[in-house]
Amino acid sequence: EERGARSLLVLDGMEDWADSAGVLAVLAQMLQGTERLSLLLGGRIQVTASLGGFKPCNLQLRPLRPRDAAELFNKRAHRRLYWKDLRRGLTGLAAMEPVLAANEHVERDLDAIAEMPVLSKFCRYVPGLLQATAERVTDRLASMWDLFEELQQDQELR
């Protein structure tokens, strides 16, 4: 504060505490106590109440474009993706061909990954969901279709 340095406080998951008068009062007090503090609040809800007289600006982050989502998913997965993961029922040597193995077919392969129901239906190209789901793609997972079925069952239980 004394040297003019600005501070940014990042708080995520605000849907868990947005209804807490105590938390909101502390944030308001912090904002009123200095001109050098900025808050970045992340969550799945919008803040409609002022914090200590300061009006929040709500910004909605959009899902990634399908190819970008496919690239993120591929980078976060803990094993390579194979054509058996993308094409249900594919067998033989073609099934075990790695996706994105040839540089000349990158766009085609990314489009194929983006079309997987795991990405298009469950993750809906949302970065956090893509990363969390990609964490489940390990050497123990026989096929992405097994993960698809697990996600369907999880969804039905909710």
BELSULVEN-V222932 format. One record per residue. N is the residue number from 1. RES is the residue in one letter. SS is DSSP state (helix for helix, strand for strand, loop for the rest). BURIAL is + if it has 9 or more other ideal C-beta (glycine too) atoms within 8 Angstrom, else -. Layout:
n=(N/N)
res=(RES/RES)
ss=(SS/SS)
burial=(BURIAL/BURIAL)
This chain:
n=(1/2/3/4/5/6/7/8/9/10/11/12/13/14/15/16/17/18/19/20/21/22/23/24/25/26/27/28/29/30/31/32/33/34/35/36/37/38/39/40/41/42/43/44/45/46/47/48/49/50/51/52/53/54/55/56/57/58/59/60/61/62/63/64/65/66/67/68/69/70/71/72/73/74/75/76/77/78/79/80/81/82/83/84/85/86/87/88/89/90/91/92/93/94/95/96/97/98/99/100/101/102/103/104/105/106/107/108/109/110/111/112/113/114/115/116/117/118/119/120/121/122/123/124/125/126/127/128/129/130/131/132/133/134/135/136/137/138/139/140/141/142/143/144/145/146/147/148/149/150/151/152/153/154/155/156/157/158)
res=(E/E/R/G/A/R/S/L/L/V/L/D/G/M/E/D/W/A/D/S/A/G/V/L/A/V/L/A/Q/M/L/Q/G/T/E/R/L/S/L/L/L/G/G/R/I/Q/V/T/A/S/L/G/G/F/K/P/C/N/L/Q/L/R/P/L/R/P/R/D/A/A/E/L/F/N/K/R/A/H/R/R/L/Y/W/K/D/L/R/R/G/L/T/G/L/A/A/M/E/P/V/L/A/A/N/E/H/V/E/R/D/L/D/A/I/A/E/M/P/V/L/S/K/F/C/R/Y/V/P/G/L/L/Q/A/T/A/E/R/V/T/D/R/L/A/S/M/W/D/L/F/E/E/L/Q/Q/D/Q/E/L/R)
ss=(loop/loop/loop/loop/loop/loop/strand/strand/strand/strand/strand/loop/loop/helix/helix/helix/loop/loop/loop/loop/helix/helix/helix/helix/helix/helix/helix/helix/helix/helix/helix/helix/loop/loop/loop/loop/strand/strand/strand/strand/strand/loop/loop/loop/loop/loop/loop/loop/loop/loop/strand/loop/loop/strand/loop/loop/loop/loop/loop/loop/loop/loop/loop/loop/loop/helix/helix/helix/helix/helix/helix/helix/helix/helix/helix/helix/loop/loop/loop/loop/loop/strand/helix/helix/helix/helix/loop/loop/loop/loop/loop/loop/helix/helix/helix/helix/loop/strand/loop/loop/loop/loop/helix/helix/helix/helix/helix/helix/helix/helix/helix/helix/helix/helix/loop/loop/helix/helix/helix/helix/helix/helix/helix/loop/loop/loop/helix/helix/helix/helix/helix/helix/helix/helix/loop/loop/loop/loop/loop/loop/loop/loop/loop/helix/helix/helix/helix/helix/helix/helix/helix/helix/helix/helix/helix/helix/helix/loop)
burial=(-/-/-/-/-/-/-/-/+/-/+/-/-/+/-/-/-/+/-/-/-/-/+/+/-/-/+/+/+/+/+/-/-/-/-/-/+/-/+/-/+/-/+/-/-/-/+/-/-/-/+/+/-/-/-/+/-/-/-/-/-/-/-/+/-/+/+/+/+/+/+/+/+/+/-/+/+/-/-/-/+/+/+/+/+/+/-/-/-/+/-/-/-/-/+/+/+/-/+/+/-/-/-/-/-/-/-/-/+/+/+/+/+/+/+/+/-/+/+/+/-/+/+/-/+/+/+/-/+/+/+/-/+/+/-/+/+/-/-/-/+/-/-/+/-/+/+/+/-/+/+/-/-/-/-/-/-/-)
